[in-house]
Amino acid sequence: LEDCPSSIATAAITDLIVTCESEIPPRGYYRACQVGGDDSTSKHMVPGSRKKQRLYLNVKKEPNWDRAVQRPCVTAVCVIYPDKMEFVPPGFSVVRHYQPNGGKVGKNEGVKSKEGDGDHGFTAAPANMNCFSSRERVYLCYRRSREGNPITGLICLHPSKGDLIPEGYTVL
């Protein structure tokens, strides 16, 4: 979100998706941060792809606050570990990996959707945030609501590289 107008940077988040480095986010979405590390080891095999790519968390924002209060905005985010028997909390959705034009995904993982704002549908599978290793699966979940304070910013931190928590942010 570094090169977007301040009205977008401070706007309410209305949706979250994950894309690969080679994929352009759908219209209305902005790349917020790279998921995982920021070196060559943070590349992984993407379902339906033959090469390793980086993942990016993308946000959709509503810059008009008069409209933002009329539609559900992201008001909560959590991390779940399904291999530890954790589940998606009631009212939450799993962040999905956006693949334009019905990209191929693994068996029984694809979900057809028409939320692409002019993208004529896409295939989206749950985005494993720990796909850089063969360790346990990690999923980011979010809740949309008209009640509560909308989230306006998300960042990915790399504590091993000395990243500090910016003022006004909370760590998950």
N, C-alpha and C positions, 0 to 999 in steps of 0.2 A: 504493500500500500504506500510505498515511498513516493511514487510519482503520480499520485492521484490528488484531486482537489481536497481542501480541508473539509468541505461539506461531506465528502465520501468518507474520509478518515474518521470523522466523529459521528458518523451515522450509525443507526441501529442495525445489527446483523440479523438477517431474516433466514439465512440458510448457510449450510456448510457442506463442502464436497472436497474430495481429494482428486488431484490430477497428476499425471506423469509430466516429466520435463518436456517431452515432445508434444504434449497436448495443449492446445490453447484453451483456457477456461471458457465456458459458455458465456454468452452475452450477459452482462450484469454482474458477473463474478470477478473478484480481484484476488490475486495471489497474496496471501497473508504471510506465509513462511514456508520454509522447507521442513518436511517431517523427518526426524532422525538427525543424524550427523550431517556435516556439510563437507564431507570429503568423499573420495571414491568408494570407501567401504560402505557408504550409506545407500548405494545403489542396490536394487533388488530386481528379481524377475517379476515382471508384471504379467498377470494372467492374459493370455492371448498375444503376448509379445515374445520375440526371440532374443531381445537384448535387455541388459540391465539399465534401469532408469531411476532417477530421483523422484520422490513424491513431494507434492506441494499441497498444503492446506489452503483452500480457496474460500472466500466469504462473499455472500451476496448481501448488499446493504440497501437500506431505504433512506436516502438523504433527506426526504421531505418528512419532517417529524409529524406533521398533520396527518399524513398517510400512515406513518409508522404506528401511531396509536390505534389505528383502525384495523391493523392486520397483526397476526401473531409474529412476534420477534423472538429471537433466541434469548432466553432468560436464565438458562442454567446449562452447565457442561459437566460431564463426569467421564471418568476412565473406568472401563471394566476389563476383567481378566477372566474370560470364559473357562480357561483351563483350571482355574481355581474355583469353579462352580459359581462364579458371579454371573449375573444376568442383567439384561437391559432393564433399568428401573421403569415402573409404570409411567406412561406419558412421555418417555424419551424415545428418540430415534437414533439409529447408528449412522455415523457419517459414512457416506458411500463413495466408492471410487468411480468417478465419472469416466465413461468411455463413449465417445461420440458415435452416432450412427450405428448403434447396436453392436459395438465392439464385442469380440468373443471373450467370454470368461469361462472359468472352470465349470464343470458339471454341476447343475443345480444351484449355481451362485448368482446367476443373472436375474435382474428384476426389470421388466420393461416399465418405463416411466415417460410421462409427457410433460414434465415440469421444466423442460429445457428452454423455455421462453424463446420459441422460434427455432429450436434445434430439431424439431420434428421427431422427438423421442430419442432416448439413449438407453444404454444398458448400464446398470449400476450394481456393483457387488459391494458388500460391506468391506470397508478399508481397514485392513490389519495394519496398525501403526508400528508393529514390531516385525515387519516382514523382512528386515535386514538380517535376521538370523533365524535359526531353526528353533528358537526358544518359544516360550508360550505366546499365545496370541493376545494382542492388546487392541481394544477398540475405543474410540472416542464417541461419546453419545451426547446428544443435546436435546433440550426441551424448548419447544416454542409455546408462547403464551401471550395473551393480551394483558395479563396481570403480572406484576413484578417489574423490576428494572431491566430494560433491555441491555444486552452485552454490546459494547461498541468496539472492542478490540481484543484480538487474540494474538499471541506471539509464541514461538517455540524457543525455549532457552537451551543452551548447551553448557551446563555447569562445569564440565571438564575443560571447557575453553575459557572459563572465567566470566561467563555471562552473568550479569546481575539482574535482579528483579526490578523492573522500572517502577517508579512511584505510581500508585493507583492500581497496580495489578495484583492478582492473587494467584498463588501457585496451586496447580492440581496435583 
